[in-house]
Amino acid sequence: MKVDVLVAEIGSTTTIINAFQEVGGGSPLFLGQGFSATTVLEGDVTIGLKNAVNDLSVNLNVPEITWGEMLATSSAAGGLKMTVHGLVYDMTVKAAKEASLGAGAILKLITAGTLRKTDILKIKAITPNIILIAGGVDYGERNTALNNFELIASQKLNIPLIYAGNIENHDEIKLIAEEYGTTLYIVDNVYPKVDVLNVEPARKIIQQAFEEHIIHAPGMTTIRDMVSGPIIPTPGAVMEAAKLLREHIGDLVVFDVGGATTDVHSVTEGSDEISKIMISPEPVAKRTVEGDLGVFVSIQNVADKIGTEVLKKEFPDADELIKNAKPIPSTELEKRFIERLTLEAVLTSLERHSGAIRNLFGPGGKKTIAEGKDLTNVKYIVGTGGALTRLPGRVEILNKVPLHNKGLDLFPKKDSKVLIDNDYIMASLGVLSKKYPEAALKLLKRSLKIS
């Protein structure tokens, strides 16, 4: 059987293959999925890819699968590990951080101001895939970003550097990169003016750099033997799908609860009312990742967040359920237990992702301000990831998001609608959208059951 496009989601433990037909025409089809263990530790990720393709052929009841193109998302080999270095934490550092997270990065180190020797030692220990350096508004402070760039470049770490700082430094940055033989990407300043975020150009170049260099990661060197199209970080692919969807149906927030983390992606400018009292800018497209809120790898952390006594009132066997937890719950009791943990992961990640209104009191009386991400204009609450696409109570869990507001939180309102990525293909459609946006949109709407 010849398939137009296969999209591989290469995770740290599992590789998924999604098959799509007629993506270049007006009636794209999602044919099915295949699964396999990821084989990055065996030194060759294509073994797992081939196994997943074989599983797909079994699921489709055909003897063999061939394809025209294969695209991929990847969080294997540690995912996209980055370090970010800026000038002022709440300004250039925040902008660089938002650009990196939105591209799908795992941030291992964030620094503000001049780098120290201990920072360089940390960078060397982390061995990031990419290093992002920012600092200074355009035509503002220059020296910190220049000094930081030269200090990192002089280490000759063989790691690509992205410069997204003061535009006046471009010529010097190029000279320094040439002097030390550093792979350099220059992009528009992530913080060109005070209170202005410009993160999209950096996000795009981060994904480009990831695609060009991921094949050098352990176990990933043979990936180009099978993958002919783009390879982007899996969380970045979910963000691409969310941005595409927002253009056509309106503002939204996406919850992706997994075994190790919970990611939240929001695409909204917020309301005009809140923007008038907002004290610092937020990106239109924002991602947060909570490494302590997974419902398998981090199951004990989530249980502790709820509280042992509280959890045992509903689940007397909570200790055994945690001890014997499986990546995919099978019994009704296990499913109900994971649903309770998933609810906690969703509501906690919502609190961390969203902003709030605050009342300040001073000599002039009360002043009302807002800070953080404003979700009050969100029309849709979307669930993806294993927990929120497969658990029986997934809709009920997400319906509790607006009800969690304590009064001053900038959460979605009660009239927001819950949508589920029923086919569990949002990440695949994010990478598919890079080349086939119309097909990706139609398939995404079909999975979400909207017209």
C-alpha positions as semicolon CSV with decimal commas, in nm:
position;residue;x (nm);y (nm);z (nm)
1;M;0,000;0,000;0,000
2;K;0,136;0,342;-0,100
3;V;0,071;0,621;0,152
4;D;0,118;0,986;0,060
5;V;0,270;1,102;0,390
6;L;0,381;0,930;0,708
7;V;0,447;1,147;1,014
8;A;0,664;0,997;1,286
9;E;0,643;1,116;1,646
10;I;0,973;0,997;1,792
11;G;0,934;1,014;2,168
12;S;1,183;0,928;2,439
13;T;1,021;0,586;2,488
14;T;0,761;0,538;2,212
15;T;0,759;0,604;1,838
16;I;0,421;0,663;1,671
17;I;0,360;0,660;1,296
18;N;0,053;0,839;1,158
19;A;-0,050;0,776;0,797
20;F;-0,220;1,039;0,580
21;Q;-0,358;1,017;0,228
22;E;-0,451;1,281;-0,034
23;V;-0,286;1,564;0,162
24;G;-0,228;1,757;-0,158
25;G;-0,595;1,747;-0,257
26;G;-0,922;1,863;-0,112
27;S;-1,013;1,545;0,080
28;P;-0,724;1,447;0,309
29;L;-0,761;1,126;0,510
30;F;-0,613;0,999;0,834
31;L;-0,562;0,627;0,775
32;G;-0,430;0,500;1,107
33;Q;-0,142;0,466;1,353
34;G;0,145;0,230;1,426
35;F;0,348;0,205;1,747
36;S;0,691;0,084;1,854
37;A;0,947;0,134;2,125
38;T;1,192;0,413;2,038
39;T;1,536;0,274;1,962
40;V;1,753;0,579;2,018
41;L;1,947;0,395;2,292
42;E;2,031;0,120;2,045
43;G;2,214;0,380;1,841
44;D;1,972;0,378;1,547
45;V;1,631;0,545;1,569
46;T;1,527;0,401;1,231
47;I;1,488;0,054;1,387
48;G;1,196;0,185;1,592
49;L;1,063;0,376;1,291
50;K;1,059;0,061;1,079
51;N;0,894;-0,135;1,360
52;A;0,622;0,130;1,387
53;V;0,566;0,117;1,010
54;N;0,532;-0,262;1,034
55;D;0,278;-0,219;1,315
56;L;0,086;0,026;1,096
57;S;0,071;-0,229;0,813
58;V;-0,075;-0,483;1,059
59;N;-0,332;-0,231;1,183
60;L;-0,433;-0,144;0,827
61;N;-0,434;-0,514;0,730
62;V;-0,198;-0,468;0,437
63;P;0,121;-0,668;0,369
64;E;0,352;-0,368;0,325
65;I;0,358;0,010;0,358
66;T;0,545;0,240;0,123
67;W;0,523;0,619;0,124
68;G;0,589;0,932;-0,072
69;E;0,717;1,146;0,216
70;M;0,801;1,098;0,582
71;L;0,797;1,394;0,820
72;A;0,882;1,380;1,189
73;T;0,859;1,534;1,532
74;S;1,109;1,434;1,795
75;S;1,156;1,452;2,169
76;A;1,404;1,164;2,172
77;A;1,773;1,197;2,259
78;G;1,678;1,445;2,532
79;G;1,459;1,656;2,304
80;L;1,566;2,008;2,216
81;K;1,792;2,107;2,505
82;M;1,872;2,477;2,517
83;T;2,035;2,736;2,739
84;V;1,925;3,100;2,720
85;H;2,130;3,407;2,816
86;G;2,003;3,766;2,824
87;L;2,049;4,099;2,997
88;V;1,753;4,178;3,226
89;Y;1,549;3,883;3,352
90;D;1,204;4,038;3,311
91;M;1,286;4,182;2,969
92;T;1,532;4,026;2,721
93;V;1,566;3,701;2,919
94;K;1,188;3,658;2,936
95;A;1,156;3,721;2,561
96;A;1,431;3,470;2,478
97;K;1,275;3,216;2,714
98;E;0,931;3,253;2,551
99;A;1,082;3,209;2,203
100;S;1,263;2,893;2,309
101;L;0,968;2,732;2,488
102;G;0,735;2,816;2,200
103;A;0,972;2,640;1,961
104;G;0,950;2,326;2,176
105;A;1,271;2,354;2,377
106;I;1,357;2,211;2,715
107;L;1,533;2,495;2,897
108;K;1,823;2,365;3,104
109;L;1,978;2,698;3,207
110;I;1,862;3,062;3,204
111;T;2,094;3,348;3,299
112;A;2,064;3,725;3,319
113;G;2,355;3,968;3,297
114;T;2,722;3,890;3,243
115;L;2,808;3,520;3,232
116;R;3,035;3,384;3,504
117;K;3,287;3,100;3,495
118;T;3,041;2,882;3,686
119;D;2,781;2,945;3,415
120;I;3,022;2,823;3,148
121;L;3,087;2,507;3,351
122;K;2,712;2,448;3,371
123;I;2,672;2,494;2,995
124;K;2,949;2,241;2,931
125;A;2,785;1,990;3,165
126;I;2,444;2,035;3,000
127;T;2,577;1,998;2,642
128;P;2,274;2,179;2,494
129;N;2,167;2,134;2,132
130;I;2,140;2,511;2,084
131;I;2,244;2,821;2,281
132;L;2,041;3,143;2,248
133;I;2,202;3,476;2,336
134;A;2,004;3,800;2,362
135;G;2,046;4,131;2,539
136;G;1,975;4,500;2,492
137;V;1,694;4,669;2,305
138;D;1,786;4,780;1,954
139;Y;2,037;5,068;1,976
140;G;2,057;5,025;2,353
141;E;2,308;4,842;2,576
142;R;2,557;4,640;2,368
143;N;2,840;4,506;2,579
144;T;2,670;4,233;2,783
145;A;2,545;4,037;2,482
146;L;2,880;4,082;2,299
147;N;3,082;3,965;2,599
148;N;2,853;3,669;2,662
149;F;2,864;3,564;2,298
150;E;3,244;3,581;2,282
151;L;3,283;3,396;2,612
152;I;3,068;3,108;2,486
153;A;3,214;3,106;2,134
154;S;3,570;3,098;2,271
155;Q;3,495;2,763;2,440
156;K;3,462;2,602;2,094
157;L;3,181;2,376;2,213
158;N;3,068;2,280;1,861
159;I;2,715;2,393;1,952
160;P;2,520;2,626;1,721
161;L;2,465;2,975;1,865
162;I;2,162;3,193;1,793
163;Y;2,201;3,566;1,843
164;A;1,872;3,752;1,900
165;G;1,984;4,071;2,072
166;N;2,064;4,435;1,996
167;I;2,075;4,482;1,619
168;E;2,384;4,707;1,648
169;N;2,595;4,405;1,745
170;H;2,543;4,205;1,425
171;D;2,876;4,288;1,258
172;E;3,081;4,216;1,572
173;I;2,887;3,893;1,635
174;K;2,969;3,771;1,283
175;L;3,339;3,851;1,331
176;I;3,353;3,666;1,664
177;A;3,177;3,362;1,514
178;E;3,424;3,357;1,223
179;E;3,721;3,387;1,460
180;Y;3,619;3,080;1,662
181;G;3,461;2,877;1,382
182;T;3,118;2,892;1,547
183;T;2,795;2,795;1,369
184;L;2,590;3,114;1,389
185;Y;2,227;3,206;1,329
186;I;2,137;3,576;1,351
187;V;1,772;3,670;1,395
188;D;1,569;3,979;1,481
189;N;1,591;4,103;1,839
190;V;1,345;3,919;2,067
191;Y;1,303;4,243;2,268
192;P;1,358;4,530;2,020
193;K;1,187;4,797;2,233
194;V;1,081;4,827;2,594
195;D;0,759;4,628;2,649
196;V;0,770;4,479;2,296
197;L;0,816;4,103;2,246
198;N;0,922;3,979;1,904
199;V;0,955;3,603;1,955
200;E;0,828;3,451;1,629
201;P;1,146;3,503;1,419
202;A;1,357;3,337;1,691
203;R;1,110;3,047;1,720
204;K;1,139;2,977;1,350
205;I;1,518;2,983;1,350
206;I;1,532;2,761;1,660
207;Q;1,327;2,496;1,480
208;Q;1,545;2,533;1,170
209;A;1,862;2,489;1,375
210;F;1,710;2,190;1,557
211;E;1,627;2,020;1,228
212;E;1,975;2,079;1,091
213;H;2,155;1,949;1,400
214;I;1,927;1,685;1,557
215;I;2,070;1,421;1,324
216;H;2,397;1,449;1,516
217;A;2,238;1,349;1,850
218;P;2,315;0,998;1,982
219;G;2,100;0,739;1,810
220;M;1,962;0,993;1,561
221;T;2,242;0,987;1,303
222;T;2,049;0,758;1,066
223;I;1,719;0,948;1,079
224;R;1,764;1,100;0,732
225;D;1,768;0,747;0,589
226;M;1,390;0,748;0,630
227;V;1,271;1,103;0,701
228;S;1,261;1,320;0,390
229;G;1,075;1,625;0,524
230;P;1,092;1,853;0,828
231;I;1,187;1,734;1,177
232;I;1,070;1,965;1,456
233;P;1,047;1,928;1,836
234;T;0,720;1,759;1,934
235;P;0,602;2,042;2,166
236;G;0,682;2,291;1,891
237;A;0,466;2,088;1,654
238;V;0,170;2,109;1,895
239;M;0,220;2,487;1,905
240;E;0,222;2,503;1,525
241;A;-0,112;2,319;1,518
242;A;-0,254;2,548;1,787
243;K;-0,154;2,862;1,595
244;L;-0,303;2,725;1,273
245;L;-0,628;2,640;1,449
246;R;-0,655;2,979;1,616
247;E;-0,646;3,155;1,278
248;H;-0,968;2,978;1,182
249;I;-1,175;2,927;1,499
250;G;-1,048;3,184;1,749
251;D;-0,842;3,206;2,067
252;L;-0,763;2,879;2,242
253;V;-0,562;2,701;2,509
254;V;-0,426;2,346;2,469
255;F;-0,353;2,108;2,757
256;D;-0,117;1,819;2,682
257;V;-0,092;1,588;2,983
258;G;0,172;1,319;2,939
259;G;0,353;1,063;3,147
260;A;0,648;1,289;3,229
261;T;0,522;1,647;3,185
262;T;0,217;1,862;3,132
263;D;0,245;2,124;2,858
264;V;0,009;2,419;2,818
265;H;-0,005;2,612;2,489
266;S;-0,217;2,925;2,462
267;V;-0,270;3,139;2,153
268;T;-0,453;3,459;2,243
269;E;-0,388;3,831;2,270
270;G;-0,623;3,852;2,568
271;S;-0,899;4,105;2,619
272;D;-0,880;4,480;2,558
273;E;-1,001;4,542;2,912
274;I;-0,713;4,347;3,070
275;S;-0,450;4,478;2,829
276;K;-0,507;4,832;2,963
277;I;-0,389;4,730;3,310
278;M;-0,123;4,474;3,208
279;I;0,216;4,570;3,354
280;S;0,439;4,367;3,119
281;P;0,393;4,212;2,774
282;E;0,313;3,847;2,707
283;P;0,356;3,665;2,374
284;V;0,046;3,587;2,171
285;A;0,157;3,222;2,154
286;K;0,285;3,102;2,491
287;R;0,397;2,759;2,611
288;T;0,474;2,642;2,961
289;V;0,603;2,297;3,052
290;E;0,567;2,146;3,398
291;G;0,821;1,872;3,459
292;D;0,667;1,772;3,793
293;L;0,316;1,711;3,659
294;G;0,340;1,389;3,456
295;V;0,089;1,116;3,539
296;F;0,336;0,825;3,508
297;V;0,700;0,926;3,552
298;S;0,602;1,204;3,797
299;I;0,301;1,023;3,946
300;Q;0,426;1,052;4,306
301;N;0,478;1,428;4,266
302;V;0,120;1,478;4,146
303;A;-0,014;1,260;4,427
304;D;0,184;1,462;4,681
305;K;0,040;1,781;4,532
306;I;-0,311;1,654;4,604
307;G;-0,213;1,530;4,950
308;T;-0,193;1,173;5,076
309;E;-0,488;1,198;5,315
310;V;-0,712;1,368;5,062
311;L;-0,627;1,114;4,792
312;K;-0,683;0,815;5,021
313;K;-1,034;0,929;5,109
314;E;-1,131;0,867;4,748
315;F;-0,878;0,591;4,674
316;P;-0,792;0,385;4,985
317;D;-0,544;0,183;4,778
318;A;-0,363;0,494;4,649
319;D;-0,019;0,369;4,760
320;E;-0,060;0,045;4,564
321;L;-0,198;0,229;4,260
322;I;0,108;0,454;4,257
323;K;0,351;0,167;4,314
324;N;0,200;-0,045;4,034
325;A;0,129;0,240;3,791
326;K;0,155;0,157;3,419
327;P;0,211;0,391;3,124
328;I;-0,143;0,312;3,006
329;P;-0,400;0,231;3,279
330;S;-0,615;-0,072;3,201
331;T;-0,864;-0,137;3,483
332;E;-1,154;0,095;3,566
333;L;-0,999;0,174;3,905
334;E;-0,664;0,263;3,744
335;K;-0,839;0,489;3,494
336;R;-1,036;0,671;3,763
337;F;-0,717;0,717;3,964
338;I;-0,525;0,860;3,668
339;E;-0,823;1,084;3,590
340;R;-0,794;1,233;3,939
341;L;-0,422;1,293;3,889
342;T;-0,484;1,435;3,541
343;L;-0,733;1,684;3,685
344;E;-0,471;1,798;3,935
345;A;-0,211;1,829;3,657
346;V;-0,449;2,034;3,441
347;L;-0,556;2,274;3,716
348;T;-0,204;2,321;3,855
349;S;-0,056;2,383;3,510
350;L;-0,342;2,627;3,441
351;E;-0,252;2,824;3,753
352;R;0,115;2,836;3,654
353;H;0,046;2,931;3,293
354;S;-0,215;3,199;3,354
355;G;-0,193;3,548;3,498
356;A;-0,405;3,726;3,757
357;I;-0,542;4,063;3,859
358;R;-0,385;4,224;4,164
359;N;-0,489;4,518;4,377
360;L;-0,206;4,738;4,503
361;F;-0,255;4,988;4,783
362;G;-0,041;5,299;4,822
363;P;-0,055;5,665;4,922
364;G;-0,278;5,737;4,623
365;G;-0,524;5,460;4,710
366;K;-0,599;5,135;4,534
367;K;-0,451;5,055;4,193
368;T;-0,558;4,750;3,994
369;I;-0,300;4,579;3,773
370;A;-0,277;4,257;3,573
371;E;0,028;4,042;3,517
372;G;0,089;3,716;3,335
373;K;-0,095;3,550;3,048
374;D;-0,456;3,661;2,997
375;L;-0,682;3,369;2,895
376;T;-1,014;3,550;2,940
377;N;-1,067;3,576;2,563
378;V;-1,015;3,202;2,506
379;K;-1,308;3,042;2,323
380;Y;-1,184;2,682;2,315
381;I;-1,012;2,453;2,567
382;V;-0,838;2,173;2,377
383;G;-0,716;1,841;2,514
384;T;-0,438;1,637;2,354
385;G;-0,178;1,387;2,477
386;G;-0,244;1,035;2,603
387;A;-0,444;1,123;2,915
388;L;-0,676;1,383;2,763
389;T;-0,749;1,185;2,446
390;R;-0,800;0,839;2,594
391;L;-0,937;0,866;2,949
392;P;-1,318;0,831;2,978
393;G;-1,351;1,146;3,191
394;R;-1,140;1,374;2,970
395;V;-1,423;1,617;2,883
396;E;-1,535;1,647;3,244
397;I;-1,176;1,724;3,347
398;L;-1,141;2,011;3,100
399;N;-1,488;2,144;3,181
400;K;-1,352;2,224;3,528
401;V;-1,092;2,467;3,392
402;P;-1,316;2,780;3,389
403;L;-1,477;2,677;3,719
404;H;-1,137;2,685;3,894
405;N;-1,126;3,066;3,892
406;K;-1,092;3,208;4,243
407;G;-1,212;3,551;4,134
408;L;-0,899;3,735;4,017
409;D;-0,748;3,469;3,789
410;L;-0,721;3,536;3,416
411;F;-0,869;3,196;3,324
412;P;-1,101;3,107;3,032
413;K;-1,462;3,204;3,095
414;K;-1,750;2,965;3,156
415;D;-1,880;2,988;2,798
416;S;-1,556;2,843;2,654
417;K;-1,601;2,510;2,474
418;V;-1,404;2,187;2,528
419;L;-1,255;2,011;2,225
420;I;-1,070;1,678;2,223
421;D;-0,802;1,566;1,977
422;N;-0,985;1,237;1,936
423;D;-0,740;1,089;1,685
424;Y;-0,439;1,200;1,895
425;I;-0,271;1,355;1,592
426;M;-0,226;1,721;1,688
427;A;0,154;1,706;1,698
428;S;0,168;1,523;1,364
429;L;-0,061;1,781;1,207
430;G;0,161;2,058;1,338
431;V;0,455;1,929;1,135
432;L;0,226;1,845;0,841
433;S;0,105;2,206;0,842
434;K;0,453;2,329;0,752
435;K;0,401;2,192;0,401
436;Y;0,028;2,113;0,376
437;P;-0,155;2,372;0,591
438;E;-0,499;2,325;0,431
439;A;-0,491;1,948;0,473
440;A;-0,362;1,981;0,830
441;L;-0,646;2,218;0,919
442;K;-0,914;1,989;0,775
443;L;-0,772;1,686;0,955
444;L;-0,739;1,878;1,280
445;K;-1,100;1,996;1,267
446;R;-1,210;1,640;1,196
447;S;-1,018;1,509;1,496
448;L;-1,169;1,784;1,714
449;K;-1,517;1,717;1,566
450;I;-1,580;2,074;1,455
451;S;-1,691;2,203;1,117
